[in-house]
Amino acid sequence: MILKLLVRRLLVSLVILFAVSLLVFVATLLLPGDPAQAILGQQATPERLAALREQMNLNDPVWQRYLSWLGGLLTGNLGFSAASGGPVSELLGDRIQASLVLMGLAALITIPAGILIGTFSALKRGKAFDHAATGFSLVLASLPEFVIGLGLITLLSTSVFKILPSVTMAPPGEAVWNYPIQLILPTLTLALVVTPYIARMMRATMIEVLDSGFVEMARLKGVPERDVIMRHAVPHALAPVAQVIAMQLAWMAGGVVVIEFLFRYPGVGQALVDAVTNRDVQVVQALSILIAAAYIVVNLLADLVGIMTNPKLRTEAVR
Amino acid sequence: MTSDRSPWHFPPGAGPAPSRRAILGGSLALGMGLLLSACGSTAAAVLAAPTGTPARGGTLRVGLAGGGSADSLDPHSPVSTTDIARVVNLYESLLYRNEDFVLTPLLALSATPDAKALNWKVELRPGVKFHDGRPVTAQDVVATFARVTNPDDPKSGAAALSILEEVAIISDSVVEFRLNTPTATFDDSLGQYALGIVPADFDVSKPIGTGPFKASGFDPGRQSVFTRNEEYWRENEPHLDELVILNFSDDDALINALLSTQVDAIGQIPLALLEVISADPRIDILNSETGAWLPFTMRLDQKPFDDVRVRQAFRLAVDREQMIEQVLSGNGTIGNDLYAPFDPGFARNLPQRTQDIAQAKALLAEAGYPKGLDIELVTAPIQAGAVEAAQVFAQQAAAAGIRVKIRRVDTTTFFGDDYLSWTFAQDFWYTRNFLPQVNSSSLPTSPFNETHWDDPEFTALVKEAATTVDEAKRNALITRAQEIEYERGGYIIWGHPNQADAYQRYVAGLIPNKTGLALSGFEFRRAWIGVSS
């Protein structure tokens, strides 16, 4: 049953991806100017524009460019970047890795932290911890990420304590994780942005679950409080939280553009902005498909978590 | 993790005493606590600017805003600021504009015209070698200009070289540039940074030039690493072992990198932040007066600007001092609707135009707009201050009954299909002398004639000046042409912004530069790192 569900979801996802690719292609065509103009900027003379357009195959009809791109995609060839002239896969490879590293690190911190804080807040409802956590997460959730990032930079890098590097820089060809200390501030910023959402969702669903009939029943039956929480309440609360986590992860995959700008982090967000400014259609396409795919995958995972943590669905699945 | 290449703690210089930065970086690397590092940074605040003989060695890390995956090492088509910084350090042109904006020999020893300014003889500097050790010959010069003007793939300089008929080899070290139109200031064209001389078999994947640095690592949109050219022809230069140029897409990140000592120098900081940054005792500011300009462009062939009275009214509506104060935070020189302020023929004696609302209103009424007029101003962040200038102008002009509607677009849109055909917009130009500027922007045949300026009297004067070899006579003609521009031109030139850069005090050898290029015109051959104890 799970398998059938998965296959159906995957087929739908493919249709969605195709629609996304069409939409993005049309959207990039609607942007004023073409890659040649974007690259040459003020330096553009008609002669230079003509030469560059010829080099970049911009004179081919639109549908032909789209079809050849789609064909390439199906055979695993992402095409060539108009801006750099190199293959898109080469251009994006380390960008994707870098973003995945940042996303993974942030997820490692935020998911357990959010669940823990949320659970405790729910258990200590109305007590000092709950008030502090709620207040804190409200403040953090209402601050734009660049404010949090700039605050951390001021505190830990440029003005108060000068102990952490403020921007990411690695020599050409070296990976970002060779300098773990440079990852601290961006990870921390992301964690501070994302954790409040997870914690607040966890608190809300946990309170709902704690107030529900089956928890009351378990308590009345004399199940130890520890088991009530760990075996009955938390799993039930996790499914909706998984959705929130999925959305947050997908948001990160889309490139936390602001954070990447602030920390000069070489991720997909920055690559996407660069590609849009350069009207670099192939790169924009590849990145949007990738981000759309990431959305689909994490949402699928969230659904899976939902099924796994719901005893009813779980047993059905096993049968 | 603490490899020598760790970019945030390169030891400055090769001096024996451990520097402040090395201590700071070292303590970080060892994971020592807040305390020691905090002490380290307090002590760093008293670093003094180095003086005396330049020290050899070390790495200079330069942060610049701009660039992206379209970055290139092509000597002849630099587009972004980071491209220019790379080109200036890898390649050298025959002549160049020095820090005082004086045309100075570089790979040439001299460039002399014949009596008619139709043929220019250029003698090459002897003993100059390319990065791969081969000597620079006349053939290489010919090949370089052939590459730039290749009709199938014209490079940046091609438009200005349309007058070039052929480059003839006279001897191994002398070439002659033969023109189809007499041009008394052709040497200015030879002095463009985008005309670096390259070997005849040049291939951009092996970027070889004669510059003070050699390319050793290049990652478009991210950073480039250059090493010292040991065989550089200037004695004792460059001082640095290594030069790292880093792209930043955001000003905040750029400034933070400087404040956290991850870079040693940053180019073109927002003028509004100048005061804040200079308050840091570790940081020095390089504030250079330039001849760059950020004009409003009025299209003369369209309503309402086809009436000279309207153009004059618009020029009179501007409070130039307030513009400099609000847009440039006071860091700029006042403009008089004329470009090329460093040209020897600059019309210095024309009265400074100032705001005169009554006169502007009267002129508008005379032109048939007694109730003022509505106008759309197209602006984009094409340069620091452009959008702000548009906003300030809109405010100032309101007093004269000019109701400005600002239309803000992104830079690519601005330079897109409608560039050069906006009715009322802005543009940005670096420092240039009068005739080269006119060739670019103010003749009916110019590639960038934003104002659609086509004034027969002006064009005749310019043509005459271009062929006049006698300098005094030429300058007189230029002054006359500028009087016409001042009276009826389509530009509102309210000021010339300064170029402000910031660098750590331990960096020496950076001097103010009038060209408008950041950080000493990117001439990092002069820069050195002072190891302070």
Interface residues (C-beta under 8 A of the other chain):
Chain A: L31 P32 G33 Q37 A38 I39 L40 G41 Q42 Q43 A44 T45 P46 E47 R48 A51 Q55 S81 A83 S84 L91 F146 L150 I153 S157 T158 S159 F161 K162 I163 L164 P165 S166 V167 M169 A170 P171 P172 G173 E174 N178 Y179 P180 I181 Q182 F261 L262 F263 R264 P266 Q270 A271 V273 D274 A275 T277 N278 R279 D280 V283
Chain B: M1 S3 R5 S6 P7 W8 L24 L28 A29 L34 S37 A38 G40 S41 G68 S69 A70 D71 S77 V79 P151 D152 D153 P154 K155 S156 A158 A159 G217 F218 D219 P220 G221 R222 Q223 S224 V225 L246 F248 S249 D250 D252 A253 N256 A257 L259 S260 T261 Q262 I382 V409 D410 T411 T412 T413 F415 G416 D417 D418 Y419 D427 F428 P447 F448
